[in-house]
Amino acid sequence: AQSVTQLDSQVPVFEEAPVELRCNYSSSVSVYLFWYVQYPNQGLQLLLKYLSGSTLVKGINGFEAEFNKSQTSFHLRKPSVHISDTAEYFCAVSEGGGGADGLTFGKGTHLIIQP
Amino acid sequence: NAGVMQNPRHLVRRRGQEARLRCSPMKGHSHVYWYRQLPEEGLKFMVYLQKENIIDESGMPKERFSAEFPKEGPSILRIQQVVRGDSAAYFCASSPRGPGSDNEQFFGPGTRLTVL
């Protein structure tokens, strides 16, 4: 069975500072990895995804993430955050190979941007 | 191209009543997933359906919960005899392809169920 761990429930950051949101996963098979963002009272929006190929993935709104197979991590980064980045961020994993599962989500990290 | 639609956005029920949540997937998507989000928690997978078929309901509680995705019309998540612990946000997602491929799921805005 797969699982996702987001170690930080909240991350406060000053505006224009860099940020890293951590995500570790466990799975016995190859995986696809996703980061979603959820703004208050809204659904989830895909930021970026890793399927295969280059381990550095660029997404929307200036975010990027790096897949590290040896450390089973997929941390999300942004070099300079904006007040509008305040939201809940979810890391998710889906197993490859035809498993009939939905996505497995972490508990989320609340990114708080301070002016 | 309209996104995933869910209605109602907010639903209030008294204990013992039935809750019926609707999800219309994106045009051309035949794969639908339901998730539940409890306060301070991530989303938990409940059920995966294709048209007229339940493919994986491993995340669904064994009693009171059911889901369908008929040939015509939206997918329905039905909760009978609701209890306070059912209060949560229920999200629907759709995908043009099934698991094991580029399974990008597109999420609806959710239905927030409150059980009094």
Chai-1 contact restraints between the chains, C-beta under 6 A:
chainA,res_idxA,chainB,res_idxB,connection_type,confidence,min_distance_angstrom,max_distance_angstrom,comment,restraint_id
A,Q42,B,P109,contact,1.0,0.0,6.0,A-B,restraint_1
A,G43,B,F107,contact,1.0,0.0,6.0,A-B,restraint_2
A,G43,B,G108,contact,1.0,0.0,6.0,A-B,restraint_3
A,G43,B,P109,contact,1.0,0.0,6.0,A-B,restraint_4
A,G43,B,G110,contact,1.0,0.0,6.0,A-B,restraint_5
A,L44,B,F107,contact,1.0,0.0,6.0,A-B,restraint_6
A,L51,B,D102,contact,1.0,0.0,6.0,A-B,restraint_7
A,F90,B,G42,contact,1.0,0.0,6.0,A-B,restraint_8
A,S94,B,N103,contact,1.0,0.0,6.0,A-B,restraint_9
A,G96,B,G100,contact,1.0,0.0,6.0,A-B,restraint_10
A,G97,B,G100,contact,1.0,0.0,6.0,A-B,restraint_11
A,G98,B,G100,contact,1.0,0.0,6.0,A-B,restraint_12
A,G99,B,P99,contact,1.0,0.0,6.0,A-B,restraint_13
A,A100,B,I55,contact,1.0,0.0,6.0,A-B,restraint_14
A,A100,B,D56,contact,1.0,0.0,6.0,A-B,restraint_15
A,A100,B,P99,contact,1.0,0.0,6.0,A-B,restraint_16
A,D101,B,P99,contact,1.0,0.0,6.0,A-B,restraint_17
A,G102,B,Y33,contact,1.0,0.0,6.0,A-B,restraint_18
A,G102,B,F45,contact,1.0,0.0,6.0,A-B,restraint_19
A,G102,B,Y48,contact,1.0,0.0,6.0,A-B,restraint_20
A,F105,B,G42,contact,1.0,0.0,6.0,A-B,restraint_21
A,F105,B,L43,contact,1.0,0.0,6.0,A-B,restraint_22
A,G106,B,G42,contact,1.0,0.0,6.0,A-B,restraint_23
A,K107,B,E41,contact,1.0,0.0,6.0,A-B,restraint_24
A,K107,B,G42,contact,1.0,0.0,6.0,A-B,restraint_25
A,G108,B,G42,contact,1.0,0.0,6.0,A-B,restraint_26
